[in-house]
């Protein structure tokens, strides 16, 4: 791997680590530099185009880095029918990739649910605003910013991270309207459930932290799981 690529991945991993509480494993890999696929991972990518194979391999490599930092062995992380990663028993985590970078976080299951997303640090296309932020209150929140489309990109990343975080608990495929953007600052956002998605009640909130690295907006969501010890094992 080129020295520049190592620096890029290391910088991004450090940014991600700072967004999560202590005890979370973090991994980063430059797309095209992932290791071999393990077990059922290879079957999942057998018919994928080369670009998708490279993204997938980088994401799994980053995930195994994250697990290694928790003292866990390298294990396959196949893809479920819903396309979410199937983490090894006793592990929960999240994987994201955009452009040249794949990022992942992992934790021992029963402590936290995790959600991680990375988006380009640029304006969100205006035509996507009503799709991603259908609530008039969200639109007013974004319109109050001097750069509403740039803030919308941050809000989109926050929604994606919150969605990934809640999925292991609810197993529900939420619509954009189901998580309303309540607050958005340069380094944080708050998402509120507009309908029940058990165990989340309508009105429950998920906090998201935000940062920038390597031309990306990175969003991180960590939700305690006091009532689901060992149950959460897929997110991403």
DRENGU-201291 format. One line per 4 residues: for each residue x, y, z of N, C-alpha, C. Coordinates in nm, 4 decimals, always signed. Example, Ala and Ser with C-alpha at 12.3 -4.5 7.8 and 13.67 -1.06 7.14 Angstrom:
+1.3190:-0.5690:+0.7800:+1.2300:-0.4500:+0.7800:+1.3200:-0.3300:+0.7800 | +1.2850:-0.2250:+0.7080:+1.3670:-0.1060:+0.7140:+1.2900:+0.0030:+0.7870
# end
This chain:
+0.0845:-0.1190:+0.0000:+0.0000:+0.0000:+0.0000:+0.0883:+0.1243:+0.0000 | +0.0570:+0.2220:-0.0826:+0.1361:+0.3435:-0.0908:+0.1297:+0.4197:+0.0402 | +0.2375:+0.4968:+0.0674:+0.2426:+0.5730:+0.1921:+0.1259:+0.6706:+0.2028 | +0.0864:+0.7332:+0.0909:-0.0250:+0.8275:+0.0927:-0.1550:+0.7575:+0.1304
-0.1756:+0.6362:+0.0795:-0.2959:+0.5603:+0.1112:-0.3001:+0.5240:+0.2591 | -0.1854:+0.4830:+0.3151:-0.1787:+0.4521:+0.4576:-0.2148:+0.5745:+0.5396 | -0.1609:+0.6911:+0.5044:-0.1896:+0.8141:+0.5762:-0.3378:+0.8473:+0.5700 | -0.3985:+0.8313:+0.4517:-0.5403:+0.8600:+0.4356:-0.6242:+0.7716:+0.5270
-0.5995:+0.6420:+0.5250:-0.6765:+0.5505:+0.6078:-0.6533:+0.5774:+0.7559 | -0.5287:+0.6037:+0.7951:-0.4970:+0.6291:+0.9356:-0.5658:+0.7552:+0.9851 | -0.5645:+0.8611:+0.9053:-0.6296:+0.9854:+0.9437:-0.7795:+0.9667:+0.9618 | -0.8430:+0.8981:+0.8681:-0.9868:+0.8751:+0.8768:-1.0213:+0.7891:+0.9974
-0.9414:+0.6861:+1.0246:-0.9672:+0.5999:+1.1391:-0.9585:+0.6780:+1.2693 | -0.8630:+0.7681:+1.2786:-0.8517:+0.8501:+1.3985:-0.9727:+0.9390:+1.4182 | -1.0248:+0.9938:+1.3095:-1.1442:+1.0770:+1.3189:-1.2630:+0.9955:+1.3671 | -1.2800:+0.8755:+1.3118:-1.3907:+0.7895:+1.3529:-1.3781:+0.7526:+1.5003
-1.2590:+0.7156:+1.5442:-1.2392:+0.6749:+1.6837:-1.2809:+0.7849:+1.7800 | -1.2546:+0.9102:+1.7431:-1.2874:+1.0215:+1.8319:-1.4379:+1.0455:+1.8427 | -1.5151:+0.9912:+1.7513:-1.6600:+1.0110:+1.7525:-1.7335:+0.9114:+1.8415 | -1.6680:+0.8012:+1.8762:-1.7314:+0.6956:+1.9534:-1.6742:+0.6903:+2.0947
-1.7482:+0.6293:+2.1873:-1.6957:+0.6152:+2.3233:-1.5780:+0.5186:+2.3275 | -1.5025:+0.5172:+2.4383:-1.3901:+0.4242:+2.4499:-1.4362:+0.2796:+2.4390 | -1.3437:+0.1946:+2.3947:-1.3728:+0.0529:+2.3871:-1.4299:+0.0059:+2.2549 | -1.4372:+0.0961:+2.1567:-1.4874:+0.0613:+2.0247:-1.3684:+0.0367:+1.9326
-1.3689:-0.0762:+1.8613:-1.2654:-0.1022:+1.7635:-1.2953:-0.0289:+1.6339 | -1.1926:+0.0272:+1.5708:-1.2087:+0.1036:+1.4471:-1.1137:+0.0481:+1.3417 | -1.1609:+0.0407:+1.2185:-1.0762:-0.0010:+1.1077:-1.0990:+0.0867:+0.9869 | -0.9985:+0.0987:+0.9009:-1.0087:+0.1765:+0.7776:-0.9241:+0.1099:+0.6711
-0.9736:+0.1119:+0.5481:-0.9014:+0.0485:+0.4380:-0.9274:+0.1268:+0.3106 | -0.8242:+0.1477:+0.2325:-0.8391:+0.2105:+0.1022:-0.9003:+0.1086:+0.0059 | -1.0046:+0.1497:-0.0653:-1.0702:+0.0600:-0.1603:-0.9679:+0.0160:-0.2653 | -0.9654:-0.1142:-0.2889:-0.8652:-0.1724:-0.3779:-0.7505:-0.2351:-0.3025
-0.7452:-0.2110:-0.1689:-0.6376:-0.2660:-0.0874:-0.6885:-0.3669:+0.0154 | -0.8134:-0.4106:+0.0004:-0.8680:-0.5082:+0.0944:-0.8058:-0.6449:+0.0766 | -0.8090:-0.7230:+0.1811:-0.7540:-0.8580:+0.1757:-0.8518:-0.9544:+0.1115 | -0.8191:-1.0846:+0.1130:-0.9078:-1.1849:+0.0528:-1.0377:-1.1979:+0.1304
-1.1437:-1.2332:+0.0592:-1.2716:-1.2580:+0.1230:-1.2691:-1.3946:+0.1904 | -1.3475:-1.4077:+0.2978:-1.3480:-1.5299:+0.3760:-1.4850:-1.5976:+0.3678 | -1.4848:-1.7282:+0.3579:-1.6071:-1.8062:+0.3661:-1.7163:-1.7588:+0.2720 | -1.8347:-1.7368:+0.3286:-1.9520:-1.6996:+0.2500:-1.9413:-1.5609:+0.1890
-1.8444:-1.4820:+0.2306:-1.8269:-1.3494:+0.1699:-1.8015:-1.3615:+0.0198 | -1.7183:-1.4562:-0.0186:-1.6831:-1.4717:-0.1597:-1.8053:-1.5075:-0.2428 | -1.8909:-1.5939:-0.1893:-2.0121:-1.6321:-0.2624:-2.1030:-1.5125:-0.2829 | -2.1097:-1.4233:-0.1835:-2.1967:-1.3065:-0.1941:-2.1519:-1.2127:-0.3045
-2.0233:-1.2134:-0.3364:-1.9688:-1.1215:-0.4356:-1.9379:-1.1879:-0.5696 | -1.9763:-1.3139:-0.5843:-1.9379:-1.3899:-0.7034:-1.9839:-1.3245:-0.8327 | -2.0991:-1.2617:-0.8326:-2.1530:-1.2016:-0.9544:-2.1444:-1.0501:-0.9553 | -2.0800:-0.9925:-0.8557:-2.0709:-0.8465:-0.8459:-1.9672:-0.7932:-0.9443
-1.9865:-0.6703:-0.9869:-1.8892:-0.6059:-1.0747:-1.7613:-0.5788:-0.9948 | -1.6454:-0.5632:-1.0613:-1.5191:-0.5447:-0.9894:-1.5196:-0.4286:-0.8906 | -1.5855:-0.3169:-0.9254:-1.5869:-0.2027:-0.8343:-1.6580:-0.2376:-0.7044 | -1.7692:-0.3087:-0.7140:-1.8425:-0.3498:-0.5943:-1.7614:-0.4503:-0.5144
-1.6940:-0.5416:-0.5815:-1.6094:-0.6378:-0.5117:-1.5002:-0.5674:-0.4320 | -1.4421:-0.4625:-0.4914:-1.3346:-0.3892:-0.4234:-1.3874:-0.3164:-0.3008 | -1.5063:-0.2546:-0.3130:-1.5667:-0.1870:-0.1980:-1.5971:-0.2866:-0.0862 | -1.6553:-0.3980:-0.1250:-1.6929:-0.5000:-0.0266:-1.5694:-0.5529:+0.0457
-1.4648:-0.5851:-0.0302:-1.3423:-0.6381:+0.0304:-1.2786:-0.5373:+0.1249 | -1.2792:-0.4094:+0.0856:-1.2220:-0.3062:+0.1722:-1.3031:-0.2922:+0.3001 | -1.4365:-0.2975:+0.2886:-1.5204:-0.2880:+0.4072:-1.4989:-0.4037:+0.5024 | -1.4889:-0.5248:+0.4487:-1.4650:-0.6409:+0.5360:-1.3256:-0.6358:+0.5971
-1.2276:-0.5876:+0.5209:-1.0928:-0.5734:+0.5766:-1.0946:-0.4742:+0.6927 | -1.1638:-0.3614:+0.6740:-1.1743:-0.2619:+0.7812:-1.2462:-0.3204:+0.9021 | -1.3505:-0.3996:+0.8784:-1.4241:-0.4604:+0.9892:-1.3367:-0.5579:+1.0676 | -1.2542:-0.6353:+0.9968:-1.1656:-0.7283:+1.0674:-1.0572:-0.6529:+1.1445
-1.0134:-0.5388:+1.0917:-0.9228:-0.4538:+1.1697:-0.9896:-0.4098:+1.2993 | -1.1160:-0.3670:+1.2875:-1.1889:-0.3211:+1.4060:-1.2022:-0.4331:+1.5086 | -1.2340:-0.5542:+1.4626:-1.2466:-0.6666:+1.5551:-1.1115:-0.7016:+1.6172 | -1.0047:-0.6941:+1.5376:-0.8718:-0.7253:+1.5903:-0.8346:-0.6313:+1.7043
-0.8787:-0.5073:+1.6960:-0.8487:-0.4112:+1.8021:-0.9248:-0.4410:+1.9307 | -1.0240:-0.5290:+1.9211:-1.0948:-0.5772:+2.0401:-1.0388:-0.7113:+2.0867 | -0.9334:-0.7593:+2.0205:-0.8756:-0.8875:+2.0548:-0.9518:-1.0052:+1.9981 | -1.0326:-0.9811:+1.8949:-1.1145:-1.0867:+1.8347:-1.0482:-1.1402:+1.7093
-1.0691:-1.2670:+1.6776:-1.0046:-1.3270:+1.5592:-1.0703:-1.2802:+1.4302 | -0.9964:-1.2911:+1.3215:-1.0515:-1.2606:+1.1895:-1.1573:-1.3645:+1.1556 | -1.2757:-1.3190:+1.1214:-1.3874:-1.4086:+1.0924:-1.4637:-1.3572:+0.9710 | -1.5316:-1.4457:+0.8995:-1.6157:-1.4000:+0.7894:-1.7287:-1.3096:+0.8388
-1.7654:-1.2134:+0.7567:-1.8797:-1.1262:+0.7846:-1.9659:-1.1286:+0.6588 | -2.0459:-1.2330:+0.6419:-2.1260:-1.2440:+0.5198:-2.2354:-1.1380:+0.5145 | -2.3049:-1.1334:+0.4027:-2.4110:-1.0359:+0.3819:-2.5460:-1.1055:+0.3893 | -2.6372:-1.0492:+0.4699:-2.7703:-1.1075:+0.4817:-2.8585:-1.0739:+0.3631
-2.9779:-1.1309:+0.3624:-3.0721:-1.1041:+0.2540:-3.1095:-0.9569:+0.2465 | -3.1036:-0.8884:+0.3617:-3.1327:-0.7446:+0.3654:-3.0087:-0.6606:+0.3342 | -2.8992:-0.7285:+0.2978:-2.7710:-0.6675:+0.2604:-2.6918:-0.6164:+0.3807 | -2.7434:-0.6312:+0.5004:-2.6691:-0.5908:+0.6198:-2.5619:-0.6945:+0.6519
-2.4467:-0.6513:+0.7040:-2.3439:-0.7475:+0.7446:-2.3940:-0.8391:+0.8560 | -2.3577:-0.9646:+0.8492:-2.3878:-1.0597:+0.9565:-2.2601:-1.0780:+1.0379 | -2.2548:-1.0116:+1.1517:-2.1340:-1.0130:+1.2342:-2.1221:-1.1450:+1.3095 | -2.0009:-1.1843:+1.3471:-1.9842:-1.3062:+1.4270:-2.0606:-1.2960:+1.5586
-2.0954:-1.4091:+1.6143:-2.1661:-1.4121:+1.7424:-2.0875:-1.3330:+1.8467 | -2.1575:-1.2508:+1.9213:-2.0944:-1.1723:+2.0265:-2.0364:-1.0408:+1.9813 | -2.0570:-1.0051:+1.8535:-2.0001:-0.8809:+1.7994:-2.1113:-0.8004:+1.7335 | -2.1047:-0.6704:+1.7466:-2.1912:-0.5802:+1.6718:-2.1036:-0.4752:+1.6065
-2.1517:-0.4153:+1.4991:-2.0683:-0.3163:+1.4324:-2.1393:-0.2498:+1.3173 | -2.0648:-0.1715:+1.2426:-2.1195:-0.1010:+1.1269:-2.0067:-0.0750:+1.0285 | -2.0409:-0.0802:+0.9001:-1.9451:-0.0608:+0.7916:-1.9985:+0.0450:+0.6979 | -1.9101:+0.1299:+0.6469:-1.9497:+0.2276:+0.5463:-1.8344:+0.2460:+0.4491
-1.8663:+0.2900:+0.3300:-1.7602:+0.3231:+0.2343:-1.8115:+0.4289:+0.1386 | -1.7192:+0.5115:+0.0960:-1.7491:+0.6103:-0.0073:-1.6189:+0.6436:-0.0793 | -1.6255:+0.6444:-0.2102:-1.5071:+0.6793:-0.2867:-1.3936:+0.5835:-0.2598 | -1.2815:+0.6363:-0.2131:-1.1615:+0.5553:-0.1970:-1.1468:+0.4921:-0.0600
-1.2400:+0.5170:+0.0322:-1.2210:+0.4708:+0.1690:-1.3358:+0.3843:+0.2174 | -1.3021:+0.2803:+0.2932:-1.3989:+0.2018:+0.3687:-1.3649:+0.2154:+0.5161 | -1.4672:+0.2283:+0.5984:-1.4497:+0.2475:+0.7417:-1.5403:+0.1506:+0.8155 | -1.4998:+0.1084:+0.9344:-1.5811:+0.0161:+1.0131:-1.5564:+0.0377:+1.1616
-1.6589:+0.0065:+1.2394:-1.6468:+0.0055:+1.3857:-1.7056:-0.1251:+1.4363 | -1.6565:-0.1706:+1.5514:-1.7052:-0.2948:+1.6108:-1.7009:-0.2835:+1.7625 | -1.7905:-0.3571:+1.8265:-1.7943:-0.3644:+1.9729:-1.8435:-0.5029:+2.0113 | -1.8189:-0.5387:+2.1348:-1.8749:-0.6642:+2.1848:-2.0244:-0.6446:+2.2045
-2.1043:-0.7357:+2.1535:-2.2496:-0.7226:+2.1577:-2.2977:-0.7157:+2.3024 | -2.4050:-0.6407:+2.3224:-2.4628:-0.6258:+2.4545:-2.4281:-0.4949:+2.5201 | -2.3360:-0.4170:+2.4628:-2.2989:-0.2887:+2.5202:-2.3604:-0.1728:+2.4427 | -2.3417:-0.1735:+2.3113:-2.3871:-0.0632:+2.2273:-2.4354:-0.1164:+2.0932
-2.5294:-0.0451:+2.0339:-2.5544:-0.0592:+1.8908:-2.4790:+0.0535:+1.8228 | -2.4253:+0.0269:+1.7049:-2.3389:+0.1233:+1.6377:-2.3908:+0.1540:+1.4982 | -2.3788:+0.2794:+1.4584:-2.4110:+0.3200:+1.3224:-2.3053:+0.4150:+1.2713 | -2.2533:+0.3896:+1.1518:-2.1465:+0.4702:+1.0938:-2.1807:+0.4987:+0.9487
-2.1654:+0.6245:+0.9066:-2.1897:+0.6594:+0.7669:-2.0883:+0.7631:+0.7226 | -2.0533:+0.7585:+0.5950:-1.9622:+0.8561:+0.5351:-2.0230:+0.9037:+0.4036 | -2.0277:+1.0342:+0.3862:-2.0829:+1.0964:+0.2668:-1.9836:+1.2010:+0.2155 | -1.9880:+1.2345:+0.0876:-1.8976:+1.3387:+0.0371:-1.9283:+1.4731:+0.1027
-1.8247:+1.5461:+0.1380:-1.8411:+1.6765:+0.2029:-1.8711:+1.7815:+0.0962 | -1.9932:+1.7760:+0.0462:-2.0361:+1.8673:-0.0592:-2.1868:+1.8851:-0.0503 | -2.2409:+1.9772:-0.1278:-2.3846:+2.0026:-0.1243:-2.4633:+1.8780:-0.1622 | -2.5764:+1.8587:-0.0950:-2.6715:+1.7566:-0.1352:-2.7494:+1.8093:-0.2555
-2.7693:+1.7293:-0.3595:-2.8507:+1.7760:-0.4717:-2.9879:+1.8247:-0.4245 | -3.0270:+1.9421:-0.4691:-3.1494:+2.0038:-0.4207:-3.2733:+1.9200:-0.4423 | -3.2759:+1.8419:-0.5507:-3.3951:+1.7630:-0.5788:-3.4175:+1.6513:-0.4777 | -3.3134:+1.6189:-0.3971:-3.3280:+1.5141:-0.2970:-3.3839:+1.5662:-0.1643
-3.3877:+1.6971:-0.1472:-3.4311:+1.7529:-0.0188:-3.5692:+1.7031:+0.0243 | -3.6722:+1.7139:-0.0595:-3.8046:+1.6705:-0.0129:-3.8159:+1.5208:+0.0097 | -3.7283:+1.4422:-0.0537:-3.7293:+1.2977:-0.0326:-3.6685:+1.2615:+0.1019 | -3.5529:+1.3195:+0.1327:-3.4800:+1.2843:+0.2541:-3.5338:+1.3580:+0.3760
-3.5843:+1.4791:+0.3544:-3.6361:+1.5617:+0.4643:-3.7793:+1.6037:+0.4326 | -3.8742:+1.5096:+0.4413:-4.0114:+1.5407:+0.4018:-4.0874:+1.6262:+0.5019 | -4.0414:+1.6322:+0.6257:-4.1115:+1.7079:+0.7285:-4.0827:+1.8575:+0.7116 | -4.1866:+1.9424:+0.7092:-4.1631:+2.0877:+0.6968:-4.0714:+2.1434:+0.8045
-4.0742:+2.0843:+0.9243:-3.9858:+2.1321:+1.0305:-3.8398:+2.1072:+0.9956 | -3.8109:+1.9944:+0.9329:-3.6744:+1.9667:+0.8881:-3.6315:+2.0672:+0.7825 | -3.7188:+2.0943:+0.6898:-3.6870:+2.1872:+0.5823:-3.6617:+2.3277:+0.6355 | -3.7383:+2.3689:+0.7361:-3.7147:+2.5003:+0.7976:-3.5808:+2.5028:+0.8700
-3.5475:+2.3927:+0.9369:-3.4198:+2.3840:+1.0075:-3.3039:+2.4023:+0.9107 | -3.3099:+2.3363:+0.7975:-3.2025:+2.3450:+0.6989:-3.2007:+2.4815:+0.6300 | -3.3172:+2.5354:+0.6012:-3.3259:+2.6649:+0.5324:-3.2689:+2.7785:+0.6160 | -3.2645:+2.7613:+0.7475:-3.2116:+2.8658:+0.8350:-3.0599:+2.8755:+0.8287
-2.9946:+2.7798:+0.7646:-2.8493:+2.7794:+0.7541:-2.8037:+2.8639:+0.6350 | -2.6863:+2.9284:+0.6457:-2.6320:+3.0001:+0.5296:-2.5989:+2.9066:+0.4126 | -2.5769:+2.7797:+0.4408:-2.5470:+2.6796:+0.3385:-2.6428:+2.5608:+0.3540 | -2.7676:+2.5785:+0.3180:-2.8671:+2.4736:+0.3464:-2.8381:+2.3404:+0.2788
-2.7841:+2.3393:+0.1582:-2.7587:+2.2124:+0.0912:-2.6376:+2.1400:+0.1500 | -2.5390:+2.2154:+0.1975:-2.4259:+2.1525:+0.2662:-2.4718:+2.0949:+0.4006 | -2.5559:+2.1694:+0.4712:-2.6090:+2.1171:+0.5975:-2.6990:+1.9968:+0.5730 | -2.7695:+1.9977:+0.4593:-2.8545:+1.8837:+0.4264:-2.7705:+1.7576:+0.4090
-2.6513:+1.7718:+0.3514:-2.5626:+1.6548:+0.3377:-2.5270:+1.6006:+0.4756 | -2.4977:+1.6888:+0.5699:-2.4673:+1.6457:+0.7060:-2.5887:+1.5764:+0.7680 | -2.7071:+1.6336:+0.7448:-2.8276:+1.5729:+0.7985:-2.8550:+1.4362:+0.7396 | -2.8256:+1.4201:+0.6107:-2.8430:+1.2898:+0.5459:-2.7491:+1.1871:+0.6079
-2.6234:+1.2237:+0.6278:-2.5288:+1.1321:+0.6924:-2.5768:+1.0943:+0.8320 | -2.6307:+1.1918:+0.9044:-2.6811:+1.1649:+1.0394:-2.7980:+1.0669:+1.0354 | -2.8900:+1.0856:+0.9394:-3.0029:+0.9919:+0.9284:-2.9531:+0.8508:+0.8974 | -2.8567:+0.8395:+0.8079:-2.8050:+0.7076:+0.7713:-2.7387:+0.6390:+0.8907
-2.6602:+0.7134:+0.9686:-2.5945:+0.6544:+1.0852:-2.6969:+0.6111:+1.1893 | -2.7989:+0.6938:+1.2118:-2.9030:+0.6582:+1.3088:-2.9806:+0.5361:+1.2623 | -3.0107:+0.5301:+1.1327:-3.0821:+0.4142:+1.0782:-3.0018:+0.2857:+1.1016 | -2.8718:+0.2895:+1.0690:-2.7885:+0.1707:+1.0868:-2.7804:+0.1308:+1.2340
-2.7796:+0.2308:+1.3223:-2.7686:+0.2026:+1.4647:-2.8931:+0.1319:+1.5171 | -3.0102:+0.1756:+1.4750:-3.1328:+0.1193:+1.5289:-3.1692:-0.0159:+1.4688 | -3.1171:-0.0464:+1.3512:-3.1631:-0.1638:+1.2782:-3.1457:-0.2958:+1.3534 | -3.0331:-0.3177:+1.4246:-3.0195:-0.4454:+1.4962:-3.1281:-0.4662:+1.6011
-3.1827:-0.3569:+1.6533:-3.2848:-0.3686:+1.7567:-3.4238:-0.3813:+1.6969 | -3.4565:-0.2974:+1.5994:-3.5924:-0.2976:+1.5457:-3.6116:-0.3941:+1.4300 | -3.5033:-0.4211:+1.3561:-3.5085:-0.5016:+1.2325:-3.6121:-0.4452:+1.1355 | -3.6348:-0.3139:+1.1414:-3.7318:-0.2500:+1.0534:-3.6611:-0.1624:+0.9515
-3.7090:-0.1684:+0.8264:-3.6560:-0.0857:+0.7185:-3.7310:+0.0464:+0.7211 | -3.6747:+0.1442:+0.7876:-3.7423:+0.2722:+0.8069:-3.7383:+0.3573:+0.6807 | -3.8395:+0.4415:+0.6672:-3.8414:+0.5442:+0.5638:-3.7762:+0.6702:+0.6189 | -3.7397:+0.7626:+0.5297:-3.6775:+0.8866:+0.5764:-3.7699:+0.9630:+0.6713
-3.9013:+0.9545:+0.6487:-3.9954:+1.0262:+0.7342:-4.0022:+0.9681:+0.8748 | -3.9544:+0.8454:+0.8949:-3.9646:+0.7802:+1.0258:-3.8610:+0.8307:+1.1251 | -3.7547:+0.8949:+1.0762:-3.6528:+0.9562:+1.1620:-3.6440:+1.1037:+1.1241 | -3.6937:+1.1883:+1.2096:-3.6972:+1.3315:+1.1805:-3.5737:+1.4010:+1.2368
-3.5109:+1.4836:+1.1556:-3.3962:+1.5627:+1.1996:-3.4453:+1.6747:+1.2911 | -3.4114:+1.6636:+1.4197:-3.4600:+1.7585:+1.5200:-3.3641:+1.8742:+1.5423 | -3.2349:+1.8453:+1.5367:-3.1332:+1.9480:+1.5627:-3.0095:+1.9123:+1.4819 | -2.9383:+2.0148:+1.4383:-2.8184:+1.9927:+1.3570:-2.7187:+2.1037:+1.3824
-2.6012:+2.0646:+1.4315:-2.4901:+2.1567:+1.4519:-2.3708:+2.1054:+1.3712 | -2.2606:+2.1779:+1.3760:-2.1437:+2.1378:+1.2975:-2.0897:+2.0023:+1.3403 | -2.1080:+1.9674:+1.4680:-2.0478:+1.8447:+1.5191:-2.1481:+1.7464:+1.5780 | -2.2787:+1.7725:+1.5635:-2.3768:+1.6839:+1.6252:-2.5135:+1.7028:+1.5612
-2.5942:+1.5992:+1.5744:-2.7321:+1.6039:+1.5264:-2.8182:+1.5191:+1.6188 | -2.9481:+1.5447:+1.6164:-3.0434:+1.4653:+1.6928:-3.1533:+1.4190:+1.5993 | -3.1826:+1.2879:+1.6027:-3.2882:+1.2282:+1.5223:-3.3971:+1.1773:+1.6151 | -3.5242:+1.1995:+1.5758:-3.6369:+1.1555:+1.6569:-3.7260:+1.0606:+1.5765
-3.7647:+0.9503:+1.6381:-3.8582:+0.8583:+1.5751:-3.9961:+0.9232:+1.5670 | -4.0534:+0.9252:+1.4485:-4.1881:+0.9789:+1.4334:-4.2946:+0.8703:+1.4457 | -4.2538:+0.7464:+1.4491:-4.3449:+0.6344:+1.4747:-4.2708:+0.5302:+1.5560 | -4.3448:+0.4445:+1.6182:-4.2824:+0.3387:+1.6978:-4.2142:+0.2377:+1.6074
-4.0949:+0.1956:+1.6475:-4.0217:+0.0877:+1.5822:-3.9618:+0.0044:+1.6951 | -4.0457:-0.0770:+1.7623:-4.0052:-0.1458:+1.8847:-3.8668:-0.2094:+1.8743 | -3.7862:-0.1896:+1.9785:-3.8196:-0.1340:+2.1099:-3.8191:+0.0189:+2.1184 | -3.8011:+0.0895:+2.0074:-3.8033:+0.2352:+2.0103:-3.9476:+0.2847:+2.0038
-3.9838:+0.3704:+2.0962:-4.1169:+0.4301:+2.0964:-4.1185:+0.5525:+2.0066 | -4.2358:+0.5886:+1.9601:-4.2494:+0.7153:+1.8888:-4.2030:+0.8274:+1.9814 | -4.1169:+0.9149:+1.9310:-4.0611:+1.0226:+2.0122:-3.9242:+0.9929:+2.0695 | -3.8796:+0.8671:+2.0629:-3.7441:+0.8343:+2.1101:-3.6408:+0.9059:+2.0239
-3.5267:+0.9389:+2.0830:-3.4241:+1.0133:+2.0099:-3.2948:+0.9330:+2.0019 | -3.2203:+0.9582:+1.8959:-3.0867:+0.9030:+1.8775:-2.9902:+1.0178:+1.8516 | -2.8878:+1.0322:+1.9340:-2.7872:+1.1361:+1.9104:-2.6819:+1.0885:+1.8110 | -2.6357:+1.1790:+1.7274:-2.5336:+1.1487:+1.6268:-2.4224:+1.2516:+1.6384
-2.3000:+1.2069:+1.6268:-2.1855:+1.2977:+1.6242:-2.1321:+1.3071:+1.4817 | -2.0796:+1.4248:+1.4471:-2.0354:+1.4519:+1.3106:-1.8920:+1.5042:+1.3093 | -1.8187:+1.4694:+1.2044:-1.6834:+1.5218:+1.1839:-1.6523:+1.5133:+1.0350 | -1.5384:+1.5692:+0.9969:-1.4939:+1.5667:+0.8577:-1.3513:+1.5132:+0.8508
-1.3269:+1.4345:+0.7450:-1.1924:+1.3824:+0.7205:-1.1841:+1.3359:+0.5768 | -1.0740:+1.3636:+0.5118:-1.0458:+1.3126:+0.3770:-1.1590:+1.3427:+0.2790 | -1.2159:+1.4646:+0.2887:-1.3216:+1.5039:+0.1971:-1.4561:+1.4404:+0.2259 | -1.4729:+1.3827:+0.3440:-1.5962:+1.3152:+0.3811:-1.6604:+1.3796:+0.5036
-1.7924:+1.3743:+0.5091:-1.8659:+1.3975:+0.6326:-1.8891:+1.2608:+0.6957 | -1.8450:+1.2448:+0.8191:-1.8568:+1.1162:+0.8882:-1.9545:+1.1332:+1.0027 | -2.0533:+1.0444:+1.0088:-2.1557:+1.0479:+1.1128:-2.1481:+0.9208:+1.1958 | -2.1595:+0.9347:+1.3275:-2.1455:+0.8220:+1.4189:-2.2584:+0.8227:+1.5200
-2.3210:+0.7071:+1.5389:-2.4292:+0.6923:+1.6354:-2.4000:+0.5714:+1.7228 | -2.4065:+0.5896:+1.8539:-2.3856:+0.4807:+1.9491:-2.5007:+0.4817:+2.0490 | -2.5739:+0.3715:+2.0562:-2.6923:+0.3624:+2.1413:-2.6735:+0.2513:+2.2431 | -2.6817:+0.2821:+2.3737:-2.6659:+0.1772:+2.4746:-2.7725:+0.0695:+2.4601
-2.7333:-0.0540:+2.4950:-2.8254:-0.1673:+2.4854:-2.8363:-0.2381:+2.6200 | -2.8891:-0.1719:+2.7208:-2.8935:-0.2364:+2.8528:-2.9867:-0.3554:+2.8580 | -3.0814:-0.3647:+2.7637:-3.1825:-0.4691:+2.7714:-3.1662:-0.5773:+2.6658 | -3.0566:-0.5716:+2.5890:-3.0430:-0.6671:+2.4793:-2.9059:-0.7323:+2.4798
-2.8593:-0.7743:+2.5945:-2.7246:-0.8302:+2.6039:-2.7088:-0.9456:+2.5061 | -2.6116:-0.9294:+2.4162:-2.5783:-1.0342:+2.3225:-2.6707:-1.0450:+2.2031 | -2.7740:-0.9597:+2.1946:-2.8733:-0.9791:+2.0892:-2.8402:-0.9055:+1.9606 | -2.7662:-0.7949:+1.9690:-2.7416:-0.7158:+1.8488:-2.6186:-0.7677:+1.7778
-2.6338:-0.8110:+1.6516:-2.5187:-0.8659:+1.5832:-2.5120:-0.8273:+1.4360 | -2.5893:-0.7268:+1.3956:-2.5828:-0.6867:+1.2543:-2.6185:-0.5412:+1.2389 | -2.5280:-0.4655:+1.1778:-2.5571:-0.3269:+1.1445:-2.4575:-0.2829:+1.0409 | -2.5017:-0.2056:+0.9425:-2.4074:-0.1525:+0.8475:-2.4669:-0.1393:+0.7112
# end
